[in-house]
Amino acid sequence: MRRSARPPRRPGLAVVRGRSMEPTLHDGDRLLCLHGARPRTGRLAVVRLRTEEGPVLAVKRVTARVDEGWWVERDNPRVGVDSWRVGAVADEDVVALVLLRVWPPRRRRSRAAP
């Protein structure tokens, strides 16, 4: 039985730019990613969004598998682009699966002034 050709799995780093994934991720966060990994519903992935201005790499949450590919969404409904604007992301446009945030190691919650 012949297996389908899949790209080799290899680790990589991604840097978050913008506010579309707040409050989960913030501009400047560094992410450890796994290229060649299959997306999973509920997980974050680096995807290529095909916008009118051209393709853009972005971190999005994988929310469902649909006939056309993967449905991805942003965590911040006020900012950014996701499948609601550009449609489903094809399998070949899922670049990597996000494993974890490596920097900053943790976020401090701001305290309200008394």
DSSP file (Angstrom, degrees, kcal/mol; ACC not computed):
  #  RESIDUE AA STRUCTURE BP1 BP2  ACC     N-H-->O    O-->H-N    N-H-->O    O-->H-N    TCO  KAPPA ALPHA  PHI   PSI    X-CA   Y-CA   Z-CA
    1    1 A M              0   0    0      0, 0.0     2,-0.4     0, 0.0     0, 0.0   0.000 360.0 360.0 360.0 131.7    0.0    0.0    0.0
    2    2 A R        -     0   0    0      1,-0.0     2,-0.2     0, 0.0     0, 0.0  -0.742 360.0-138.9 -92.9 133.8    1.4    3.4   -1.0
    3    3 A R        -     0   0    0     -2,-0.4     2,-0.1     1,-0.1     3,-0.0  -0.626  25.3-105.4 -88.7 149.4    1.2    6.2    1.5
    4    4 A S        -     0   0    0     -2,-0.2     2,-0.4     1,-0.1    -1,-0.1  -0.470  41.7-103.1 -71.5 145.1    0.3    9.8    0.4
    5    5 A A        +     0   0    0     -2,-0.1    -1,-0.1     0, 0.0     0, 0.0  -0.556  45.3 177.9 -73.3 122.3    3.3   12.1    0.3
    6    6 A R        -     0   0    0     -2,-0.4     3,-0.1    -3,-0.0    -3,-0.0  -0.954  35.3-103.5-121.9 145.0    3.3   14.5    3.3
    7    7 A P        -     0   0    0      0, 0.0     3,-0.0     0, 0.0     2,-0.0  -0.333  48.6 -95.6 -62.3 148.7    5.9   17.1    4.0
    8    8 A P        -     0   0    0      0, 0.0     2,-0.4     0, 0.0    29,-0.1  -0.340  39.6-110.7 -64.5 147.0    8.3   16.1    6.8
    9    9 A R        +     0   0    0     27,-0.2    27,-0.2    -3,-0.1    25,-0.0  -0.653  48.2 162.9 -78.8 130.4    7.5   17.3   10.2
   10   10 A R  E     -A   35   0A   0     25,-1.5    25,-3.0    -2,-0.4    27,-0.1  -0.993  34.8-114.8-148.9 144.3    9.9   19.9   11.4
   11   11 A P  E     +A   34   0A   0      0, 0.0     2,-0.3     0, 0.0    23,-0.2  -0.352  38.4 163.1 -76.3 158.7    9.8   22.5   14.2
   12   12 A G  E     -A   33   0A   0     21,-2.0    21,-3.2    -2,-0.1     2,-0.4  -0.965  30.9-113.7-161.0 173.1    9.9   26.2   13.6
   13   13 A L  E     -A   32   0A   0     -2,-0.3     2,-0.3    19,-0.2    19,-0.2  -0.904  21.7-170.6-117.6 147.0    9.2   29.6   15.2
   14   14 A A  E     -A   31   0A   0     17,-2.0    17,-3.0    -2,-0.4     2,-0.5  -0.978  13.2-144.3-132.2 148.2    6.5   32.2   14.4
   15   15 A V  E     -A   30   0A   0     -2,-0.3     2,-0.3    15,-0.2    15,-0.2  -0.956  20.9-127.2-113.4 129.7    6.1   35.7   15.6
   16   16 A V        -     0   0    0     13,-2.6    12,-3.1    -2,-0.5     2,-0.4  -0.581  26.0-173.5 -76.0 132.0    2.6   37.1   16.2
   17   17 A R        +     0   0    0     -2,-0.3     3,-0.2    10,-0.2    42,-0.2  -0.997  48.8   8.9-126.7 128.1    1.9   40.4   14.5
   18   18 A G  S    S-     0   0    0     -2,-0.4     3,-0.1     1,-0.1     9,-0.1  -0.435  82.9 -84.7 100.3-175.4   -1.4   42.2   15.1
   19   19 A R  S >  S+     0   0    0     -2,-0.1     3,-1.5     1,-0.1    60,-0.2   0.263  84.3 108.6-118.1   8.6   -4.3   41.9   17.6
   20   20 A S  T 3  S+     0   0    0      1,-0.3    56,-2.8    -3,-0.2    55,-0.8   0.707  83.3  46.2 -67.5 -19.1   -6.6   39.4   15.9
   21   21 A M  T >> S+     0   0    0     54,-0.2     4,-2.0    53,-0.2     3,-1.1   0.296  90.2 159.0-107.1  10.0   -5.8   36.6   18.4
   22   22 A E  T <4  +     0   0    0     -3,-1.5     4,-0.1     1,-0.3    -3,-0.0  -0.505  56.4  27.6 -68.2 142.7   -6.1   38.6   21.6
   23   23 A P  T 34 S+     0   0    0      0, 0.0    -1,-0.3     0, 0.0     3,-0.1  -0.989 127.6  46.5 -90.8   0.2   -6.6   37.8   24.4
   24   24 A T  T <4 S+     0   0    0     -3,-1.1     2,-0.3     1,-0.2    -2,-0.2   0.950 125.4  15.4 -67.8 -49.5   -4.9   34.4   23.7
   25   25 A L  S  < S-     0   0    0     -4,-2.0     2,-0.3    -6,-0.1    -1,-0.2  -0.905  71.0-153.7-126.0 153.7   -1.9   35.8   21.9
   26   26 A H    >   -     0   0    0     -2,-0.3     3,-2.4    -4,-0.1   -10,-0.2  -0.882  37.8 -78.4-126.6 157.8   -0.4   39.3   21.7
   27   27 A D  T 3  S+     0   0    0     -2,-0.3   -10,-0.2     1,-0.3    -8,-0.1  -0.293 118.8  23.8 -52.4 128.1    1.7   41.2   19.2
   28   28 A G  T 3  S+     0   0    0    -12,-3.1    -1,-0.3     1,-0.3   -11,-0.1   0.237  84.0 141.8  97.1 -13.3    5.3   40.0   19.6
   29   29 A D    <   -     0   0    0     -3,-2.4   -13,-2.6   -14,-0.1     2,-0.4  -0.343  45.3-137.6 -60.0 142.8    4.6   36.6   21.1
   30   30 A R  E     -AB  15 103A   0     73,-2.9    72,-2.5   -15,-0.2    73,-1.4  -0.899  20.0-162.3-104.9 133.8    6.9   33.9   19.9
   31   31 A L  E     -AB  14 101A   0    -17,-3.0   -17,-2.0    -2,-0.4     2,-0.5  -0.932  17.7-137.8-121.5 138.2    5.4   30.5   19.1
   32   32 A L  E     -AB  13 100A   0     68,-3.2    67,-3.2    -2,-0.4    68,-1.4  -0.839  35.1-176.1 -88.9 126.8    6.9   27.0   18.6
   33   33 A C  E     -AB  12  98A   0    -21,-3.2   -21,-2.0    -2,-0.5     2,-0.5  -0.814  25.9-137.8-124.1 160.7    5.3   25.4   15.6
   34   34 A L  E >   -AB  11  97A   0     63,-2.5    63,-2.0    -2,-0.3     3,-1.2  -0.932  19.4-149.9-122.8 106.9    5.4   22.1   13.9
   35   35 A H  E 3  S+AB  10  96A   0    -25,-3.0   -25,-1.5    -2,-0.5    61,-0.2  -0.471  82.1  26.1 -70.9 143.2    5.4   22.2   10.1
   36   36 A G  T 3  S+     0   0    0     59,-0.9    -1,-0.2     1,-0.3     2,-0.2   0.429  89.7 130.4  85.0  -1.6    3.8   19.3    8.3
   37   37 A A    <   -     0   0    0     -3,-1.2    -1,-0.3    58,-0.2    -3,-0.0  -0.578  62.9-110.4 -84.7 149.0    1.5   18.5   11.2
   38   38 A R        -     0   0    0     -2,-0.2    -1,-0.1    -3,-0.1    53,-0.0  -0.562  35.1-111.6 -77.2 139.5   -2.2   18.0   10.6
   39   39 A P        -     0   0    0      0, 0.0     2,-0.4     0, 0.0    -1,-0.1  -0.311  29.5-153.9 -66.6 155.6   -4.5   20.6   12.0
   40   40 A R    >   -     0   0    0      4,-0.1     3,-2.1    24,-0.0    22,-0.3  -0.997  25.8-100.9-132.9 137.5   -6.8   19.8   14.9
   41   41 A T  T 3  S+     0   0    0     -2,-0.4    22,-0.2     1,-0.3     3,-0.1  -0.318 108.9  19.5 -57.3 132.1  -10.1   21.4   15.8
   42   42 A G  T 3  S+     0   0    0     20,-4.2    -1,-0.3     1,-0.3     2,-0.1   0.191 103.4 107.6  93.0 -15.2   -9.7   23.8   18.6
   43   43 A R  S <  S-     0   0    0     -3,-2.1    19,-3.1    19,-0.2    -1,-0.3  -0.475  72.0-109.4 -93.0 164.6   -6.0   24.2   18.2
   44   44 A L  E     -C   61   0A   0     54,-0.3    54,-2.4    17,-0.2     2,-0.3  -0.698  37.7-179.4 -91.5 146.5   -4.0   27.2   16.8
   45   45 A A  E     -CD  60  97A   0     15,-2.7    15,-2.5    -2,-0.3     2,-0.6  -0.984  32.9-120.2-143.1 152.7   -2.4   27.0   13.4
   46   46 A V  E     +CD  59  96A   0     50,-2.7    49,-2.0    -2,-0.3    50,-1.6  -0.865  46.6 177.5 -89.8 121.9   -0.3   29.1   11.1
   47   47 A V  E     -CD  58  94A   0     11,-3.2    11,-2.5    -2,-0.6     2,-0.7  -0.879  34.7-123.1-128.5 157.3   -2.3   29.4    7.9
   48   48 A R  E     -C   57   0A   0     45,-2.9     2,-0.5    -2,-0.3     9,-0.2  -0.902  28.1-159.4 -99.4 113.7   -2.0   31.1    4.5
   49   49 A L  E     -C   56   0A   0      7,-3.3     7,-2.3    -2,-0.7     2,-1.2  -0.821  10.7-142.5 -94.7 129.1   -5.1   33.3    4.0
   50   50 A R  E     +C   55   0A   0     -2,-0.5     2,-0.1     5,-0.2    -2,-0.0  -0.741  33.2 172.9 -94.7  92.0   -5.8   34.2    0.4
   51   51 A T  E >   -C   54   0A   0      3,-1.2     3,-1.2    -2,-1.2    35,-0.0  -0.410  48.8-103.6 -93.8 171.2   -7.1   37.8    0.7
   52   52 A E  T 3  S+     0   0    0      1,-0.3    -1,-0.1    -2,-0.1    -2,-0.0   0.802 124.1  53.8 -63.0 -29.2   -7.9   40.3   -2.1
   53   53 A E  T 3  S-     0   0    0      1,-0.3    -1,-0.3     3,-0.0    -3,-0.0   0.546 127.5 -86.7 -81.8  -7.9   -4.6   42.0   -1.3
   54   54 A G  E <   -C   51   0A   0     -3,-1.2    -3,-1.2     2,-0.0    -1,-0.3  -0.580  66.3 -34.2 122.5 172.8   -2.7   38.8   -1.7
   55   55 A P  E     -C   50   0A   0      0, 0.0     2,-0.4     0, 0.0    -5,-0.2  -0.370  55.5-169.9 -69.3 143.5   -1.7   35.8    0.5
   56   56 A V  E     -C   49   0A   0     -7,-2.3    -7,-3.3    -2,-0.1     2,-0.4  -0.998  19.3-133.8-134.1 134.2   -1.0   36.5    4.2
   57   57 A L  E     +C   48   0A   0     -2,-0.4     2,-0.3    -9,-0.2    -9,-0.2  -0.753  39.6 161.9 -85.4 135.2    0.4   34.2    6.8
   58   58 A A  E     -C   47   0A   0    -11,-2.5   -11,-3.2    -2,-0.4     2,-0.5  -0.987  41.8-117.7-150.9 155.9   -1.5   34.4   10.0
   59   59 A V  E     +C   46   0A   0     -2,-0.3     2,-0.3   -13,-0.2   -13,-0.2  -0.879  45.3 162.6 -96.0 127.2   -2.1   32.5   13.3
   60   60 A K  E     -C   45   0A   0    -15,-2.5   -15,-2.7    -2,-0.5     2,-0.5  -0.931  41.0-105.0-140.7 162.4   -5.8   31.4   13.6
   61   61 A R  E     -CE  44  73A   0     12,-2.9    12,-2.6    -2,-0.3     2,-0.6  -0.794  30.8-132.0 -90.8 128.9   -7.9   28.9   15.6
   62   62 A V  E     + E   0  72A   0    -19,-3.1   -20,-4.2    -2,-0.5    10,-0.2  -0.712  33.6 168.8 -79.9 118.7   -9.0   25.8   13.7
   63   63 A T  E     -     0   0A   0      8,-2.9     2,-0.3    -2,-0.6     9,-0.2   0.676  54.0  -7.0-109.3 -20.4  -12.7   25.5   14.4
   64   64 A A  E     - E   0  71A   0      7,-1.3     7,-3.1   -24,-0.1     2,-0.6  -0.980  53.7-119.1-168.8 156.2  -14.0   22.9   11.9
   65   65 A R  E     + E   0  70A   0     -2,-0.3     2,-0.2     5,-0.2     5,-0.2  -0.932  40.7 176.5 -99.7 124.0  -13.3   20.7    8.9
   66   66 A V  E >   - E   0  69A   0      3,-2.9     3,-1.3    -2,-0.6    -2,-0.0  -0.727  46.6 -93.4-121.3 172.1  -15.7   21.6    6.1
   67   67 A D  T 3  S+     0   0    0      1,-0.3     3,-0.1    -2,-0.2    -1,-0.0   0.844 124.6  47.8 -54.9 -36.7  -15.9   20.3    2.5
   68   68 A E  T 3  S-     0   0    0      1,-0.1     2,-0.3    22,-0.1    -1,-0.3   0.602 125.1 -86.5 -84.0 -11.8  -13.7   23.0    1.2
   69   69 A G  E <  S-E   66   0A   0     -3,-1.3    -3,-2.9    21,-0.1     2,-0.4  -0.982  77.4  -8.6 147.5-134.7  -11.0   22.6    3.8
   70   70 A W  E     -EF  65  89A   0     19,-3.2    19,-3.4    -2,-0.3     2,-0.6  -0.885  51.4-141.2-109.0 131.6  -10.4   24.0    7.3
   71   71 A W  E     -E   64   0A   0     -7,-3.1    -8,-2.9    -2,-0.4    -7,-1.3  -0.811  27.1-174.4 -89.1 124.2  -12.6   26.7    8.9
   72   72 A V  E     -E   62   0A   0     -2,-0.6    11,-2.6    15,-0.3    12,-0.3  -0.925   4.5-172.5-123.6 146.2  -10.3   29.1   10.9
   73   73 A E  E     -E   61   0A   0    -12,-2.6   -12,-2.9    -2,-0.4     2,-0.2  -0.934  21.8-120.8-136.5 158.0  -11.3   32.0   13.1
   74   74 A R        -     0   0    0     -2,-0.3   -53,-0.2   -14,-0.2   -14,-0.1  -0.615  16.0-137.5 -90.9 157.0   -9.7   34.8   15.1
   75   75 A D  S    S+     0   0    0    -55,-0.8   -54,-0.2    -2,-0.2    -1,-0.1   0.731  92.7  66.1 -85.1 -24.3  -10.2   35.1   18.8
   76   76 A N    >   -     0   0    0    -56,-2.8     3,-1.1     3,-0.2    -1,-0.1  -0.866  67.1-165.4-100.9 106.2  -10.7   38.9   18.7
   77   77 A P  T 3  S+     0   0    0      0, 0.0    -1,-0.1     0, 0.0   -57,-0.1   0.639  84.5  57.5 -67.7 -12.5  -14.0   39.6   16.8
   78   78 A R  T 3  S+     0   0    0    -59,-0.1     2,-0.4     1,-0.1   -58,-0.1   0.666 107.1  43.6 -90.5 -17.2  -13.1   43.3   16.3
   79   79 A V  S <  S+     0   0    0     -3,-1.1    -3,-0.2   -60,-0.2    -1,-0.1  -0.980  90.0  13.2-135.9 138.5   -9.7   42.9   14.5
   80   80 A G        -     0   0    0     -2,-0.4     2,-0.4    -3,-0.1    -6,-0.1  -0.339  69.4 -73.4 105.8-177.6   -8.4   40.7   11.7
   81   81 A V        +     0   0    0     -2,-0.1     2,-0.2    -8,-0.0   -30,-0.0  -0.942  46.8 151.4-125.2 142.3   -9.4   38.4    8.9
   82   82 A D    >>  -     0   0    0     -2,-0.4     4,-2.1    -9,-0.1     3,-1.8  -0.794  62.8 -61.3-151.2-164.6  -10.6   34.8    9.1
   83   83 A S  H 3> S+     0   0    0    -11,-2.6     4,-2.0     1,-0.3   -10,-0.1   0.733 121.9  70.0 -64.1 -22.3  -12.7   32.3    7.2
   84   84 A W  H 34 S+     0   0    0    -12,-0.3    -1,-0.3     1,-0.2     4,-0.1   0.788 113.3  29.7 -64.0 -24.7  -15.8   34.5    7.7
   85   85 A R  H <4 S+     0   0    0     -3,-1.8    -2,-0.2     2,-0.2    -1,-0.2   0.808 136.3  23.2-100.3 -39.1  -14.2   36.8    5.2
   86   86 A V  H  < S-     0   0    0     -4,-2.1    -3,-0.2     1,-0.3    -2,-0.2   0.457 100.5-125.0-112.8  -2.0  -12.1   34.6    2.9
   87   87 A G     <  -     0   0    0     -4,-2.0    -1,-0.3    -5,-0.3   -15,-0.3  -0.321  55.1 -17.7  87.4-174.0  -13.7   31.2    3.2
   88   88 A A        -     0   0    0    -17,-0.1     2,-0.5     1,-0.1   -17,-0.2  -0.245  64.6-119.8 -67.8 154.4  -12.2   27.9    4.2
   89   89 A V  B     -F   70   0A   0    -19,-3.4   -19,-3.2   -40,-0.1    -1,-0.1  -0.852  27.8-124.5 -98.0 126.1   -8.4   27.3    4.1
   90   90 A A    >   -     0   0    0     -2,-0.5     3,-1.8   -21,-0.2     4,-0.3  -0.265  25.5-108.2 -66.6 155.8   -7.2   24.5    1.8
   91   91 A D  G >  S+     0   0    0      1,-0.3     3,-1.6     2,-0.2    -1,-0.1   0.881 120.1  54.5 -52.1 -43.0   -5.1   21.7    3.3
   92   92 A E  G 3  S+     0   0    0      1,-0.3    -1,-0.3     3,-0.0    -2,-0.0   0.648 101.3  60.8 -70.2 -13.1   -2.0   23.0    1.5
   93   93 A D  G <  S+     0   0    0     -3,-1.8   -45,-2.9   -46,-0.1     2,-0.9   0.388  77.6  95.3 -95.0   2.8   -2.5   26.4    3.1
   94   94 A V  E <   + D   0  47A   0     -3,-1.6   -47,-0.2    -4,-0.3   -58,-0.2  -0.851  54.1 178.4 -89.5 107.2   -2.2   25.1    6.6
   95   95 A V  E     -     0   0A   0    -49,-2.0   -59,-0.9    -2,-0.9     2,-0.3   0.895  53.5 -15.8 -82.5 -43.4    1.5   25.8    7.2
   96   96 A A  E     -BD  35  46A   0    -50,-1.6   -50,-2.7   -61,-0.2     2,-0.5  -0.992  56.2-116.1-160.4 157.2    2.1   24.6   10.7
   97   97 A L  E     -BD  34  45A   0    -63,-2.0   -63,-2.5    -2,-0.3     2,-0.4  -0.864  35.0-124.5 -97.4 132.2    0.4   23.6   14.0
   98   98 A V  E     +B   33   0A   0    -54,-2.4   -54,-0.3    -2,-0.5   -65,-0.3  -0.653  28.3 179.3 -78.9 127.8    1.1   25.9   17.0
   99   99 A L  E     -     0   0A   0    -67,-3.2     2,-0.3    -2,-0.4   -66,-0.2   0.871  57.5 -33.1 -93.5 -48.1    2.5   23.8   19.9
  100  100 A L  E     -B   32   0A   0    -68,-1.4   -68,-3.2     0, 0.0     2,-0.5  -0.989  55.9 -97.0-167.4 162.5    3.1   26.5   22.5
  101  101 A R  E     -B   31   0A   0     -2,-0.3   -70,-0.3   -70,-0.2   -72,-0.0  -0.789  31.4-178.5 -85.9 126.7    4.1   30.1   23.2
  102  102 A V  E     +     0   0A   0    -72,-2.5   -71,-0.2    -2,-0.5    -1,-0.1   0.674  56.9  69.8-100.3 -20.9    7.8   30.3   24.1
  103  103 A W  E    S+B   30   0A   0    -73,-1.4   -73,-2.9     1,-0.3    -1,-0.3  -0.965  99.0  22.3-150.9 134.1    8.0   34.0   24.8
  104  104 A P  S    S-     0   0    0      0, 0.0    -1,-0.3     0, 0.0     3,-0.1   0.669  82.8-146.9 -68.6 152.5    7.0   35.6   27.0
  105  105 A P  S    S-     0   0    0      0, 0.0     2,-0.3     0, 0.0    -4,-0.1   0.803  75.9  -2.3 -62.9 -29.8    6.8   32.5   29.1
  106  106 A R  S    S-     0   0    0     -4,-0.0     2,-0.4     2,-0.0    -4,-0.0  -0.986  70.7-120.5-156.3 158.2    3.7   33.7   30.9
  107  107 A R        -     0   0    0     -2,-0.3     2,-0.4    -3,-0.1     0, 0.0  -0.808  18.5-139.8-102.5 139.5    1.4   36.7   31.0
  108  108 A R        -     0   0    0     -2,-0.4     2,-0.4     0, 0.0    -2,-0.0  -0.810  19.7-127.8 -94.2 139.2    0.8   38.8   34.0
  109  109 A R        -     0   0    0     -2,-0.4     2,-0.2     1,-0.0     0, 0.0  -0.699  24.2-122.2 -83.8 135.7   -2.7   40.0   34.6
  110  110 A S        -     0   0    0     -2,-0.4     2,-0.4     1,-0.0    -1,-0.0  -0.567  23.4-132.9 -78.1 142.0   -3.0   43.7   35.1
  111  111 A R        -     0   0    0     -2,-0.2     2,-0.1     1,-0.0    -1,-0.0  -0.746  19.4-116.1 -95.5 141.4   -4.6   44.8   38.4
  112  112 A A        -     0   0    0     -2,-0.4    -1,-0.0     1,-0.1     0, 0.0  -0.463  36.3-103.0 -71.6 145.5   -7.3   47.4   38.4
  113  113 A A              0   0    0     -2,-0.1    -1,-0.1     1,-0.1     0, 0.0  -0.450 360.0 360.0 -68.3 142.1   -6.4   50.6   40.3
  114  114 A P              0   0    0      0, 0.0    -1,-0.1     0, 0.0    -2,-0.0   0.499 360.0 360.0 -67.3 360.0   -8.1   50.8   43.8
